[in-house]
Amino acid sequence: MSGFSLIELLIVIALLSILALLSSANTGFLSRMVVRAELEHLYSVSYYMQRRALMLHVPQTLTFDVPKKMYHANGKSYRLPAHVQFGTAQGVKGPPSSPKETIQSPITFKNKSITFYPDGVIQSGAVYLTDVSKQCTYALSCAVSSVSYLRKYQYTDAWNIIS
């Protein structure tokens, strides 16, 4: 006899369902990892600019171009990956250090740029990154304080510091 029995068809359908479930879960994981990698890259460029300002005794600026999904520092331009954009998931409140109001702008640094001063001070503000489906949100932030430092945050129902 040729053909498939009902049990064989149910097994094939179950296996295909499991594969579909696993591939959709991996897509979300990969999206988070791409955004996180871009946050790490932005942090590295910012750290470099801060050190450059300290060594050269000249303010350094990192500028954001939100519509073009780019940022510029030290004569170099960096484009965000295709699946990453400036912004947040729906309804996320900020700033990360004391979230009170829904975030309206993906860049809160004055003039959409971070200035690193020769005395080690970093202009205060935040930049928010998300995936194109706006499922995950990350932030690079410098709070107003007597000592300037950049912090990385991930949003999962609340802001969590990333080390």
FITI-312855 format. One record per residue (C-alpha): residue in three letters; x, y, z. Coordinates in steps of 0.1 Angstrom, whole numbers, plus 5000, padded with zeros to 4 digits. Example, Ala and Ser with C-alpha at 12.3 -4.5 7.8 and 13.67 -1.06 7.14 Angstrom:
ALA512349555078
SER513749895071
% end
This chain:
MET500050005000
SER501350344992
GLY500550675009
PHE500750815044
SER498850705075
LEU497150965097
ILE499750915124
GLU502550985100
LEU500951305088
LEU500351415124
ILE504051355133
VAL505151555102
ILE502851845111
ALA504051835148
LEU507751845136
LEU507052135113
SER505252325141
ILE508252275164
LEU510652405137
ALA508452715131
LEU508352785168
LEU512152755172
SER512852975142
SER510553255154
ALA512253245189
ASN515653265173
THR514653565152
GLY513853765184
PHE517053655200
LEU519153755170
SER517354095168
ARG518254165204
MET521854055198
VAL522254285168
VAL520954585187
ARG523154495217
ALA526154475195
GLU525454815180
LEU525054955215
GLU528554815224
HIS529954965193
LEU528455305201
TYR529855275236
SER533355195223
VAL533355495199
SER532155725228
TYR534855585251
TYR537455655224
MET536156015220
GLN536256075257
ARG539855955259
ARG540756155228
ALA539456475244
LEU541456405275
MET544656345256
LEU544456635231
HIS542956885255
VAL540256965229
PRO536556905231
GLN535356615209
THR531956565194
LEU529956265184
THR526956375162
PHE523756175154
ASP521856175122
VAL518556005131
PRO516856015096
LYS519955855080
LYS520455615108
MET524155725112
TYR526455885137
HIS529756065131
ALA532856095152
ASN536456205145
GLY535856235107
LYS534355895105
SER530755795098
TYR529055485112
ARG525755355098
LEU523355145120
PRO522754795107
ALA519654735086
HIS517654595116
VAL518654865141
GLN517255215144
PHE517255505168
GLY514155485190
THR512355285216
ALA509655025220
GLN506155165225
GLY505455325259
VAL509055305273
LYS509655565300
GLY512855745305
PRO515455855313
PRO516855515324
SER518255655357
SER514755775368
PRO512055685343
LYS509055915346
GLU507756015312
THR507355835279
ILE510355885257
GLN509556115228
SER512956155212
PRO515555885204
ILE518356135212
THR518156355243
PHE521656495240
LYS521556875232
ASN521756935194
LYS521656555188
SER525356525197
ILE527556425226
THR530356655236
PHE533356515255
TYR535356785273
PRO539056785280
ASP538456785318
GLY536556445315
VAL533056585316
ILE530556435292
GLN527456625281
SER524356465298
GLY521656295278
ALA520755955263
VAL520555775230
TYR518055495225
LEU518455205201
THR515754955191
ASP515154685164
VAL512954775134
SER510054585149
LYS510554785182
GLN510554465204
CYS513754555223
THR515254875235
TYR518754965247
ALA520155305259
LEU523555475263
SER523155745289
CYS525256005307
ALA523456145338
VAL523956485353
SER526456425381
SER529756555395
VAL531656265377
SER530756195341
TYR530555835328
LEU528555645302
ARG526155375312
LYS524555105291
TYR520954995298
GLN518554735285
TYR514854765288
THR512854455299
ASP509754595317
ALA512254825335
TRP515654965328
ASN518554745338
ILE522254845338
ILE524454635315
SER527954585327
% end
